[in-house]
Amino acid sequence: MTPDQIESLLALVLGFAFAGLIATGYQFLTRRPASFRLLKNGPRPATIAAVPFLVFAAPFIIMRNTMRARRLVSRRFEFVMLSTILAGFWSLMSGTVVVMALHAVGFLGA
């Protein structure tokens, strides 16, 4: 594998891991699962503060909702595949931001 492929794989994995970490932390602190419903209260400070959280937690939320819908409602394979691709792409993008932040603080080598 080339270094670019390894860095993309690292970004994908770190994106999913970071999403799971913050979504689980949110659930631990609030005793309810993270959801996109945090945005439905309108323009309030709490709603605006939820946007960065949801940007990074979205891959976990999408996959959790997809797996739950697959079990409960028996969603079609195409829907599950599309949701997985969307969550993977979103994870790759947010993971890239995490990798860039880790590079900036010197945690990962150049």
C-alpha positions, -999 to 999 in steps of 0.1 A, spaced: 0 0 0 12 35 -7 15 61 20 -15 80 7 -36 48 9 -25 41 44 -33 77 55 -67 74 39 -73 42 57 -61 58 90 -85 87 84 -114 64 77 -107 43 109 -101 74 130 -133 90 117 -154 61 128 -136 57 161 -139 94 169 -176 94 160 -182 64 182 -162 79 210 -180 112 211 -215 97 205 -209 72 233 -196 99 256 -227 120 248 -249 90 257 -229 84 289 -233 121 300 -270 126 290 -284 91 294 -299 93 259 -284 84 225 -271 111 202 -295 119 174 -300 144 146 -331 156 166 -307 179 184 -312 203 155 -350 204 156 -353 230 184 -347 260 161 -320 286 164 -309 284 200 -274 284 215 -277 247 223 -288 239 188 -259 258 173 -235 241 197 -248 207 185 -237 213 149 -200 206 154 -208 176 176 -231 162 149 -206 168 122 -182 144 139 -207 120 154 -228 116 122 -211 84 109 -218 66 141 -254 79 142 -260 69 106 -247 34 110 -265 29 143 -298 40 127 -292 18 97 -285 -13 117 -316 -7 138 -338 -1 108 -324 -32 91 -334 -53 121 -367 -37 130 -382 -28 96 -362 -51 74 -348 -24 51 -337 -34 16 -300 -42 9 -297 -11 -14 -307 12 14 -283 -3 38 -255 -2 12 -262 35 4 -262 44 41 -230 26 47 -213 44 18 -226 77 30 -213 70 66 -180 58 52 -175 89 31 -185 112 60 -161 92 83 -133 97 58 -139 134 57 -142 139 94 -113 115 100 -92 136 77 -98 166 99 -89 145 130 -56 133 113 -48 169 103 -54 180 139 -31 152 152 -5 163 127 -8 199 138 -2 191 175 27 168 166 10 135 178 15 118 144 48 119 125 53 139 94 
